[in-house]
Amino acid sequence: MAVVMDIEHRDHLLAALHGLLGAATLLLCLGAELFVFFFHRHAAFYLAPVSAMLLFHRFHRRTSEIGLVDFSCLKPPRRLRIPVAGLLEHFRLIGCFDDGSVEFMTKVIEASGMGNETYFPPSLHYIPPASTHADAIEEAHMLFFPTLDDLFAKTGVPPSAVGALVVNCSGFCPAPSLAAVIANRYRFRSDVRTFNLSGMGCAAGVVGVDVARRLLLTHGDAMAYGVVVSAEIVTVGWYSGKDQSKLLLNCYFRTGCSAALVTNTNRRGVPAIKYRLASLRRTNQIANDRSYHSGYRDEDGEGITGFTLGQGVGRMVSELLRAHLVTLSLSILPWREKLRYVLALLRSSASSRRRDDRSNKLAGGVSPPLPDFRAAADHFCLPSSGRPMIWRLGQGLGLGEKEMEAALMTFHRFGNQSAASLWYQLAYLEAKGRVRAGDTVWQLGIGSGLKANSLVWERVAGSDGERELGPWVDCIHKYPVTEM
């Protein structure tokens, strides 16, 4: 208890010092302004406050960097494994699907590239499946507690040091909240900031990191750590009707959970961080009605609730990504690639102007040149929406099979775990020993709304070829698989 009080006292003093430096910089600027005005001195006196402002800004930036201490991903118990053949047989036996629905889900799963090692929660192994509130709470406990136990054990950071907790779960919003469930279990301190994000889809993990980042920057030395937990409670996402637009979640989504510990990198006494947050960008098209209705949860004609993918969702995702990549590329592309891209655009524009009217009409469907995003990041974590969608997205970004490998293999091994999938992909890259010090990792999430969110991490610690097996501990040697 005394140690915690000493830490809080030190944090309060550091925060007060930071505020004092800011006030001193402001007074220096005002003093120089008055000195020049009243005594008609040379404007060169402005150099002193300008220099002070630059130094303060540099100090502030240095204290405002956010780092990822470490992260953990759940490996569910093997008893919850659901092989593809067993799942298809399960669909036939439970009695709620007609032959057309079973045939549809069979085609989707067989084409998706999913393997035989994915997991369902206990409630969905029953015949018929159970989807009560108690089952969903049981699944939440099964997901959160082992994942957080592992995170606190591997980082050495006690739960009492956590100042912010952000939980992402799209479809399940109990009372007390999922964040409260975790805070109660680990006896978080009374002033912990808790946030429960729902209905935000697969992009919610980036939103969670952004919320934790802003809290750490706002509270400075008064807040040490933030924890971001991402999971999907599959029990309540199960759809037992016959509307094919709602059956896709049954095909793709599986059990999984991730937890990430982030911190202000300038704090004394914090453990060495593994990654530095190099860039965070969020783009949404919620104001666009077509985008807004591209994915939504509602009831079918029989009153059964499910998640619907609207028509034209692929086109809306393409438009969203174009807008998102414009802002993201400005911050992550190296200057040489920016220059090459601008020259390519100029050549394309000049070539178009030289065409006659007929050629212009024919060229209307020609895609403009794309930046080489492989120059922007060394590794890529993409939305886990099945092999066809991963290939389509990767090729649209100009990526090769090597860059798409983490997404394809994660979906094969674990299925789609919503916002947690991006962390399983990073765990795959680490298990392969590919992420070296200085490498950058781009995590791209796309969620309902529509929204596209990106995190770019820079590895700052680790030796070449170092492997951290995480949830891939017993199977990484089998990957990549060649037949999916």
C-alpha positions as CSV (number, residue, x, y, z in Angstrom):
1,M,0.0,0.0,0.0
2,A,2.8,2.4,0.8
3,V,4.5,1.6,-2.5
4,V,1.3,2.5,-4.4
5,M,1.0,5.7,-2.4
6,D,4.6,6.6,-3.2
7,I,4.0,6.0,-6.9
8,E,0.9,8.1,-6.9
9,H,2.7,10.9,-5.0
10,R,5.6,10.8,-7.5
11,D,3.1,10.9,-10.4
12,H,1.4,13.9,-8.9
13,L,4.7,15.7,-8.6
14,L,5.7,15.0,-12.2
15,A,2.3,16.1,-13.5
16,A,2.6,19.3,-11.4
17,L,6.2,19.9,-12.8
18,H,4.9,19.4,-16.4
19,G,2.2,22.0,-15.8
20,L,4.7,24.4,-14.2
21,L,6.9,24.1,-17.3
22,G,4.0,24.9,-19.5
23,A,3.0,27.9,-17.4
24,A,6.6,29.2,-17.4
25,T,6.8,28.9,-21.2
26,L,3.6,30.9,-21.5
27,L,4.8,33.6,-19.2
28,L,8.1,33.8,-21.1
29,C,6.2,34.3,-24.4
30,L,4.0,37.1,-22.8
31,G,7.1,38.8,-21.3
32,A,8.9,38.9,-24.6
33,E,5.8,40.3,-26.3
34,L,5.5,43.1,-23.8
35,F,9.2,43.8,-23.9
36,V,9.2,44.3,-27.6
37,F,6.0,46.4,-27.5
38,F,7.0,48.8,-24.7
39,F,10.7,49.2,-25.3
40,H,10.6,48.9,-29.1
41,R,13.3,46.3,-29.0
42,H,14.4,44.3,-32.0
43,A,12.0,41.5,-33.0
44,A,14.9,39.1,-32.5
45,F,13.8,38.9,-28.9
46,Y,11.0,36.6,-30.1
47,L,13.7,33.9,-30.6
48,A,13.7,33.2,-26.9
49,P,10.1,32.4,-26.4
50,V,10.0,30.6,-29.8
51,S,12.9,28.4,-28.7
52,A,11.2,27.8,-25.4
53,M,8.0,26.7,-27.1
54,L,9.9,24.3,-29.4
55,L,11.7,22.8,-26.5
56,F,8.5,22.4,-24.5
57,H,6.8,20.9,-27.5
58,R,9.6,18.4,-27.9
59,F,9.5,17.6,-24.2
60,H,5.7,17.2,-24.4
61,R,5.9,14.9,-27.5
62,R,8.6,12.8,-25.8
63,T,6.3,12.3,-22.8
64,S,3.3,11.7,-25.0
65,E,4.5,8.7,-26.9
66,I,2.4,5.6,-26.4
67,G,3.9,2.1,-26.3
68,L,2.6,-1.4,-26.3
69,V,4.2,-3.3,-23.4
70,D,2.8,-6.7,-24.5
71,F,-0.3,-8.5,-25.5
72,S,-1.9,-11.9,-25.0
73,C,-4.3,-14.0,-27.1
74,L,-6.5,-16.8,-25.8
75,K,-6.0,-20.4,-26.9
76,P,-9.3,-22.0,-26.1
77,P,-9.4,-25.5,-24.6
78,R,-9.3,-28.3,-27.2
79,R,-12.6,-29.7,-26.0
80,L,-14.3,-26.7,-27.7
81,R,-12.8,-27.5,-31.1
82,I,-15.3,-27.7,-34.0
83,P,-14.1,-29.4,-37.1
84,V,-15.7,-28.4,-40.4
85,A,-17.3,-31.8,-41.0
86,G,-18.6,-31.8,-37.4
87,L,-20.0,-28.3,-37.8
88,L,-21.9,-29.2,-41.0
89,E,-23.3,-32.2,-39.3
90,H,-24.3,-30.1,-36.4
91,F,-26.2,-27.7,-38.7
92,R,-28.2,-30.7,-40.0
93,L,-29.0,-32.2,-36.5
94,I,-30.1,-29.1,-34.5
95,G,-33.3,-28.8,-36.5
96,C,-33.6,-25.0,-36.9
97,F,-32.2,-24.9,-40.4
98,D,-33.9,-26.1,-43.6
99,D,-32.0,-27.8,-46.4
100,G,-31.4,-24.6,-48.3
101,S,-29.8,-22.9,-45.3
102,V,-27.5,-25.9,-44.6
103,E,-26.5,-26.0,-48.3
104,F,-25.8,-22.3,-48.3
105,M,-23.6,-22.4,-45.1
106,T,-21.8,-25.5,-46.4
107,K,-20.8,-23.7,-49.6
108,V,-19.7,-20.6,-47.7
109,I,-17.6,-22.5,-45.2
110,E,-15.9,-24.8,-47.8
111,A,-14.9,-21.7,-49.9
112,S,-13.8,-19.7,-46.9
113,G,-10.5,-21.4,-46.2
114,M,-11.4,-22.3,-42.6
115,G,-9.6,-25.3,-41.1
116,N,-10.6,-27.9,-38.6
117,E,-9.1,-26.3,-35.4
118,T,-11.5,-23.4,-34.8
119,Y,-13.6,-23.1,-31.6
120,F,-17.2,-22.6,-30.5
121,P,-18.3,-21.7,-27.0
122,P,-19.8,-24.5,-24.9
123,S,-23.3,-23.3,-25.4
124,L,-23.2,-23.8,-29.2
125,H,-22.1,-27.4,-28.9
126,Y,-25.5,-28.3,-27.4
127,I,-28.3,-29.7,-29.5
128,P,-30.2,-27.4,-29.8
129,P,-27.7,-24.6,-29.1
130,A,-28.2,-22.5,-26.0
131,S,-28.1,-18.7,-26.2
132,T,-29.3,-17.5,-22.8
133,H,-27.8,-14.6,-20.9
134,A,-26.2,-17.0,-18.4
135,D,-24.5,-18.8,-21.3
136,A,-23.1,-15.5,-22.6
137,I,-21.8,-14.5,-19.2
138,E,-20.1,-17.9,-18.9
139,E,-18.5,-17.4,-22.3
140,A,-17.3,-13.9,-21.3
141,H,-15.6,-15.3,-18.1
142,M,-14.0,-18.1,-20.2
143,L,-12.6,-15.5,-22.6
144,F,-11.5,-12.7,-20.4
145,F,-10.0,-14.2,-17.3
146,P,-7.4,-16.6,-18.8
147,T,-6.3,-13.9,-21.3
148,L,-5.8,-11.2,-18.7
149,D,-4.1,-13.7,-16.3
150,D,-1.6,-14.4,-19.0
151,L,-1.1,-10.7,-19.8
152,F,-0.5,-9.7,-16.2
153,A,1.9,-12.6,-15.7
154,K,4.0,-12.0,-18.8
155,T,4.3,-8.2,-18.2
156,G,4.7,-8.3,-14.4
157,V,2.3,-5.4,-14.2
158,P,-0.3,-5.9,-11.4
159,P,-4.0,-5.1,-12.0
160,S,-3.7,-2.4,-9.3
161,A,-1.5,-0.3,-11.7
162,V,-4.1,-0.2,-14.5
163,G,-5.6,3.3,-14.8
164,A,-7.9,2.6,-17.8
165,L,-9.8,-0.4,-19.1
166,V,-11.5,-0.5,-22.5
167,V,-13.5,-3.6,-23.5
168,N,-14.7,-4.2,-27.1
169,C,-17.6,-6.5,-27.7
170,S,-20.1,-5.8,-30.4
171,G,-23.1,-7.9,-29.7
172,F,-23.4,-8.4,-25.9
173,C,-24.0,-5.6,-23.5
174,P,-25.0,-6.9,-20.0
175,A,-25.5,-5.0,-16.8
176,P,-23.2,-4.7,-15.0
177,S,-21.0,-4.1,-18.1
178,L,-18.3,-6.4,-19.3
179,A,-15.7,-3.8,-18.2
180,A,-17.3,-4.0,-14.7
181,V,-17.0,-7.8,-14.8
182,I,-13.3,-7.5,-15.3
183,A,-12.8,-4.7,-12.8
184,N,-14.6,-6.7,-10.2
185,R,-12.6,-9.9,-10.8
186,Y,-9.2,-8.2,-10.6
187,R,-10.1,-5.7,-7.9
188,F,-9.0,-2.6,-10.0
189,R,-8.6,0.5,-8.0
190,S,-11.6,2.8,-7.4
191,D,-10.5,5.6,-9.8
192,V,-10.0,3.3,-12.8
193,R,-11.6,4.6,-16.0
194,T,-13.7,1.9,-17.6
195,F,-15.2,1.9,-21.1
196,N,-17.4,-0.6,-22.8
197,L,-17.6,-0.4,-26.6
198,S,-20.4,-2.2,-28.4
199,G,-21.8,-2.4,-31.9
200,M,-18.6,-1.3,-33.6
201,G,-17.6,-4.5,-35.3
202,C,-14.2,-5.7,-36.3
203,A,-12.7,-2.2,-36.2
204,A,-13.4,-1.7,-32.5
205,G,-9.9,-2.9,-31.4
206,V,-8.3,0.2,-32.9
207,V,-11.0,2.4,-31.4
208,G,-10.1,0.8,-28.0
209,V,-6.4,1.6,-28.4
210,D,-7.4,5.2,-29.4
211,V,-9.5,5.6,-26.3
212,A,-6.7,4.3,-24.0
213,R,-4.2,6.5,-25.9
214,R,-6.2,9.6,-25.3
215,L,-6.6,8.9,-21.6
216,L,-2.9,8.3,-21.2
217,L,-2.1,11.5,-23.0
218,T,-4.7,13.5,-21.1
219,H,-3.8,12.3,-17.6
220,G,0.0,12.1,-18.3
221,D,2.0,10.9,-15.3
222,A,-1.2,10.4,-13.2
223,M,-2.1,7.3,-15.3
224,A,0.3,4.5,-15.8
225,Y,-1.3,1.8,-17.9
226,G,-4.3,1.1,-20.1
227,V,-5.7,-2.3,-21.0
228,V,-7.6,-3.0,-24.1
229,V,-9.6,-6.2,-24.3
230,S,-11.2,-7.4,-27.5
231,A,-13.6,-10.3,-27.9
232,E,-16.8,-11.4,-29.5
233,I,-19.4,-13.3,-27.5
234,V,-20.4,-15.8,-30.1
235,T,-23.3,-17.2,-28.0
236,V,-25.5,-14.1,-28.6
237,G,-24.3,-13.8,-32.3
238,W,-25.7,-17.2,-33.2
239,Y,-28.6,-17.0,-35.8
240,S,-31.1,-19.8,-35.9
241,G,-33.3,-18.6,-38.8
242,K,-33.4,-19.1,-42.5
243,D,-32.4,-15.6,-43.9
244,Q,-29.2,-16.2,-45.9
245,S,-28.0,-12.7,-45.4
246,K,-27.9,-13.4,-41.7
247,L,-26.3,-16.8,-41.8
248,L,-22.8,-15.6,-42.6
249,L,-21.9,-14.9,-39.0
250,N,-22.6,-18.6,-38.2
251,C,-20.0,-19.5,-40.9
252,Y,-17.2,-17.2,-40.0
253,F,-17.2,-16.1,-36.4
254,R,-15.4,-18.2,-33.8
255,T,-14.2,-18.0,-30.1
256,G,-11.2,-15.8,-29.3
257,C,-10.0,-13.0,-27.1
258,S,-7.1,-10.6,-26.9
259,A,-5.8,-8.2,-24.3
260,A,-3.1,-5.5,-24.9
261,L,-1.3,-3.4,-22.3
262,V,-0.4,0.1,-23.4
263,T,1.5,2.8,-21.5
264,N,3.0,6.3,-21.6
265,T,6.6,5.5,-22.7
266,N,8.2,8.3,-20.7
267,R,7.2,7.1,-17.3
268,R,9.9,6.0,-15.0
269,G,9.8,2.5,-13.7
270,V,7.7,1.1,-16.5
271,P,8.9,-2.1,-18.2
272,A,10.5,-1.9,-21.6
273,I,7.9,-1.6,-24.3
274,K,7.8,-4.0,-27.2
275,Y,6.2,-1.7,-29.8
276,R,5.8,2.1,-30.2
277,L,2.6,3.5,-31.7
278,A,3.8,5.1,-34.9
279,S,0.4,6.1,-36.4
280,L,-3.3,5.8,-35.7
281,R,-5.9,6.8,-38.2
282,R,-9.7,6.4,-38.1
283,T,-12.1,7.0,-41.0
284,N,-15.9,6.5,-41.2
285,Q,-18.7,7.0,-43.6
286,I,-21.5,6.8,-41.1
287,A,-23.2,9.9,-42.5
288,N,-23.7,8.0,-45.8
289,D,-27.0,6.1,-45.6
290,R,-25.8,3.4,-47.9
291,S,-22.7,2.8,-45.8
292,Y,-24.8,3.0,-42.6
293,H,-27.2,0.2,-43.8
294,S,-24.4,-2.0,-45.2
295,G,-24.4,-4.0,-42.0
296,Y,-27.0,-4.0,-39.2
297,R,-28.6,-6.2,-36.6
298,D,-32.3,-6.7,-36.8
299,E,-35.1,-9.3,-36.8
300,D,-36.1,-11.5,-39.7
301,G,-39.7,-12.2,-40.8
302,E,-40.0,-14.8,-38.0
303,G,-38.8,-12.4,-35.3
304,I,-35.3,-14.1,-35.0
305,T,-32.5,-11.6,-34.4
306,G,-29.4,-11.7,-36.6
307,F,-26.8,-9.6,-38.3
308,T,-27.5,-8.6,-41.9
309,L,-24.9,-7.8,-44.5
310,G,-26.6,-5.3,-46.9
311,Q,-26.4,-5.3,-50.7
312,G,-23.4,-3.5,-52.2
313,V,-21.3,-3.8,-49.1
314,G,-18.2,-4.6,-51.2
315,R,-18.6,-1.4,-53.1
316,M,-19.0,0.7,-50.0
317,V,-15.9,-0.9,-48.4
318,S,-13.9,0.0,-51.5
319,E,-15.1,3.6,-51.3
320,L,-14.3,3.7,-47.6
321,L,-10.8,2.3,-48.0
322,R,-10.0,4.8,-50.7
323,A,-10.8,7.6,-48.3
324,H,-9.0,6.0,-45.5
325,L,-5.8,5.3,-47.4
326,V,-5.5,8.9,-48.6
327,T,-5.2,10.1,-45.0
328,L,-3.1,7.1,-43.8
329,S,-0.6,7.1,-46.6
330,L,0.3,10.7,-45.8
331,S,1.7,9.6,-42.5
332,I,3.1,6.2,-43.2
333,L,4.5,6.3,-46.7
334,P,8.2,7.3,-47.0
335,W,9.0,10.4,-49.0
336,R,10.4,8.5,-52.0
337,E,7.2,6.5,-52.4
338,K,5.1,9.7,-52.0
339,L,7.1,11.3,-54.8
340,R,6.9,8.2,-57.0
341,Y,3.1,8.1,-56.5
342,V,2.6,11.8,-57.3
343,L,4.7,11.4,-60.5
344,A,2.6,8.3,-61.4
345,L,-0.6,10.3,-60.9
346,L,0.7,13.2,-63.0
347,R,1.6,10.8,-65.8
348,S,-1.8,9.2,-65.6
349,S,-3.6,12.5,-65.7
350,A,-1.5,13.8,-68.6
351,S,-2.1,10.6,-70.5
352,S,-5.9,10.9,-69.9
353,R,-6.0,14.5,-71.2
354,R,-4.3,13.4,-74.5
355,R,-7.1,10.9,-75.2
356,D,-10.0,11.8,-77.4
357,D,-13.6,11.8,-76.0
358,R,-14.1,8.2,-77.0
359,S,-10.9,7.1,-75.3
360,N,-11.9,9.1,-72.2
361,K,-15.1,7.2,-71.9
362,L,-13.3,3.9,-72.2
363,A,-10.8,4.9,-69.6
364,G,-13.5,5.8,-67.1
365,G,-13.3,2.4,-65.5
366,V,-9.5,2.3,-65.3
367,S,-8.3,2.3,-61.8
368,P,-5.8,5.1,-60.8
369,P,-2.3,4.1,-59.8
370,L,-1.9,3.0,-56.2
371,P,1.0,3.7,-53.8
372,D,3.2,0.7,-52.9
373,F,2.0,0.1,-49.4
374,R,4.8,-2.5,-49.0
375,A,7.1,0.5,-48.6
376,A,4.9,1.8,-45.8
377,A,5.0,-1.3,-43.5
378,D,7.0,-4.5,-43.2
379,H,4.1,-6.7,-42.0
380,F,0.3,-6.6,-42.4
381,C,-2.6,-7.6,-40.3
382,L,-5.9,-7.5,-42.4
383,P,-9.6,-8.1,-41.7
384,S,-10.2,-11.8,-41.2
385,S,-13.3,-12.2,-43.4
386,G,-12.5,-15.4,-45.2
387,R,-10.0,-16.3,-47.9
388,P,-11.9,-14.6,-50.9
389,M,-12.3,-11.3,-49.1
390,I,-8.7,-11.3,-47.7
391,W,-7.4,-12.0,-51.3
392,R,-9.6,-9.3,-52.7
393,L,-8.5,-6.7,-50.1
394,G,-4.8,-7.7,-50.3
395,Q,-4.7,-7.5,-54.0
396,G,-6.5,-4.1,-53.9
397,L,-3.6,-2.9,-51.7
398,G,-1.0,-4.3,-54.0
399,L,0.1,-7.0,-51.5
400,G,1.4,-10.4,-52.3
401,E,0.7,-13.8,-50.8
402,K,3.5,-13.3,-48.3
403,E,2.0,-10.1,-47.0
404,M,-1.5,-11.7,-46.7
405,E,-0.1,-14.9,-45.0
406,A,-0.8,-13.8,-41.4
407,A,-4.5,-13.0,-42.2
408,L,-5.1,-16.2,-44.3
409,M,-3.4,-18.5,-41.7
410,T,-5.1,-16.9,-38.7
411,F,-8.5,-17.4,-40.4
412,H,-7.6,-21.0,-41.2
413,R,-6.6,-21.8,-37.6
414,F,-8.9,-19.6,-35.5
415,G,-11.7,-18.2,-37.8
416,N,-12.9,-14.7,-37.5
417,Q,-12.6,-13.4,-34.0
418,S,-13.8,-9.9,-34.7
419,A,-11.5,-7.2,-33.3
420,A,-9.2,-9.8,-31.7
421,S,-8.2,-11.3,-35.0
422,L,-5.6,-8.5,-35.7
423,W,-3.8,-9.5,-32.5
424,Y,-3.8,-13.2,-33.4
425,Q,-2.2,-12.2,-36.7
426,L,0.5,-10.2,-34.9
427,A,1.0,-13.3,-32.7
428,Y,1.4,-15.4,-35.9
429,L,4.1,-13.0,-37.1
430,E,5.9,-13.2,-33.8
431,A,5.6,-17.0,-33.6
432,K,7.3,-17.1,-37.0
433,G,10.1,-14.8,-35.8
434,R,9.6,-12.3,-38.5
435,V,9.1,-9.1,-36.5
436,R,12.6,-7.6,-35.8
437,A,13.6,-4.4,-34.1
438,G,12.8,-1.5,-36.3
439,D,10.1,-3.3,-38.3
440,T,6.6,-1.8,-38.7
441,V,3.3,-3.6,-38.5
442,W,0.1,-2.3,-40.0
443,Q,-3.2,-3.4,-38.4
444,L,-6.2,-2.6,-40.5
445,G,-9.7,-3.1,-39.2
446,I,-13.0,-2.6,-41.0
447,G,-16.3,-2.5,-39.0
448,S,-19.9,-1.7,-39.2
449,G,-20.9,1.9,-39.8
450,L,-18.9,1.6,-42.1
451,K,-15.5,2.5,-40.5
452,A,-11.9,1.7,-41.4
453,N,-9.3,2.1,-38.6
454,S,-5.5,1.5,-38.7
455,L,-2.7,1.1,-36.2
456,V,0.9,1.2,-37.2
457,W,3.3,-0.2,-34.6
458,E,7.1,0.0,-34.7
459,R,9.0,-2.8,-33.0
460,V,11.5,-1.4,-30.5
461,A,12.6,-4.4,-28.6
462,G,13.5,-8.0,-29.6
463,S,16.3,-9.8,-31.3
464,D,16.4,-11.1,-34.9
465,G,14.6,-14.4,-35.2
466,E,13.1,-14.3,-31.7
467,R,10.0,-16.4,-31.5
468,E,7.1,-15.9,-29.1
469,L,4.6,-18.7,-29.7
470,G,1.6,-17.4,-27.8
471,P,-1.6,-19.1,-29.1
472,W,0.3,-20.8,-31.9
473,V,2.4,-22.8,-29.4
474,D,1.4,-26.2,-30.6
475,C,0.8,-25.6,-34.3
476,I,3.0,-22.9,-35.8
477,H,5.2,-25.5,-37.4
478,K,2.3,-26.6,-39.6
479,Y,1.9,-23.1,-41.1
480,P,1.6,-21.8,-43.7
481,V,-0.6,-24.5,-45.1
482,T,-0.7,-24.8,-48.9
483,E,-4.2,-26.2,-49.3
484,M,-7.1,-24.2,-48.0
